[in-house]
């Protein structure tokens, strides 16, 4: 039984990927038709289009950076992320400040000063 489940699920996912590759938005109905599976069966595996797309390409599932339990207070939600802190430290570091690329990124190269 588990083999049949996996085979049907994989056929639906493969059909959804084929439709995407052709530039067609895969609905559960279209995907079922392409996979040769009844629509009722397809909806048992994927109750909606979002579930189908997430199964076809799991990386499109958006995850919150707030974690599973977000604070109620909006100010508690606003904290610099490690990524933004890393970018800020890169731009303000002395070694980066000497490079033309960094000066260009921060707008300091527009003055026309010579780069050491």
Long-range contacts (C-beta under 8 A, 24 or more apart in sequence): 8-35, 8-37, 8-41, 8-45, 9-45, 9-55, 11-35, 11-36, 11-37, 12-37, 12-42, 12-45, 12-46, 12-52, 12-55, 13-52, 13-55, 13-56, 16-52, 16-53, 16-55, 16-56, 17-56, 17-57, 20-56, 20-57, 26-52, 26-53, 26-56, 27-52, 28-52
